[in-house]
Amino acid sequence: MIRSVVRGFGTALPKRVVTNAELEKTVDTSDEWIVQRTGIRQRYIAGEGETTASLGEAAGRAALDKAGLTAADIDVIIVATSTPDNTFPATAVNIQNRLGMHHGFAFDVQAVCSGFVYAVTTADAYIRGGLARRVLVIGAETFSRILDWTDRTTCVLFGDGAGAIVLEAQEGAGTTADRGVLTAQLRSDGAHRDKLYVDGGPSTTGTVGHLRMEGREVFKHAVGMITDVIVSAFDATGFTADDVDWLVPHQANKRIIDGSAKKLGIPEEKVVITVDLHGNTSAASIPLALAAAAQDGRIKQGDVVLLEAMGGGFTWGAVLLRW
Ligand code: ACO
């Protein structure tokens, strides 16, 4: 049975770090408020010349290097983003060109903060369906460019960055002892649109728009949705919380992460946290966190890793994989 195994990972962050103290100078907020409510201490903000495609390209190159591969070895590029360089062509095609890749195909998926989970699920389906042997999966965002910097309820929460993995087809026995993606579970419900959306777009206002969010409403739904979809992933594999070596959640808010882990019974020492360093980087947050924990040796070959995310739409999902 074919499995999609992680062969490499990489990240890219903008040069500029913006601390909470720096934000205090331009927004009516405080380091204490931000840390207490979210766990965020700093974020990276893209400067001139830094775009979703440039960050995604850099993360993609790093993942290829780590895998000992080049773009010539890749069949498909999937980019999860809600902040593309242009309405079209897709950022994935832009990155394909930047990597000097002129074969195969590339496309974007848009599921906001759940984008990386959606992209991994899509890549896994392509690999298991025999349409591709190696997929470069990238989560890349420049949310700073859709923030209303006069709205303190949203602008303190987000940051920019990119992360990538190479997924490769490998033969497995078809059991949960195999390396690779073991199950992927996706959900969405458009009835929640008004709780988290961007108030512009090519077909409505003709503008890019700004992110708008009812933070409390998002918070209220987050833990329940995340834990439900994780239980579906457990049901599909026969795993329980005790089998999880590492929970690598979407990094929106430390309180949502802690609440979900507690409800599932996953101890905090098994939870990878980078929200303090990166803020909420939407589709980039999971691969940024995954790479941090793999690079420093926490995640080891054979470990069971649980990815989960919830975001605008709402969209939500979970992927269980063996590293
Ligand atoms: N600094 C200081 N005060 C602030 C700030 C700020 N940056 N933002 C809001 N406040 C004030 C509010 O005005 C309010 O003041 P008031 O009581 O005088 O009216 C007070 O703080 C409390 O505001 P609430 O919105 O009730 O604060 P809450 O405790 O709910 O925390 C937060 C807000 C952090 C946004 C929280 O609701 C949350 O974490 N929600 C989830 C949001 C999220 O994570 N979204 C992303 C997930 S989906 C995705 O990743 C795209």
Residues whose N, C-alpha, C, O or C-beta is under 5 A from the ligand:
A	BS01	ACO	D28 T29 S30 W33 R37 C113 R152 T153 V156 G215 R216 V218 F219 A252 N253 N280 M310 G311 G312
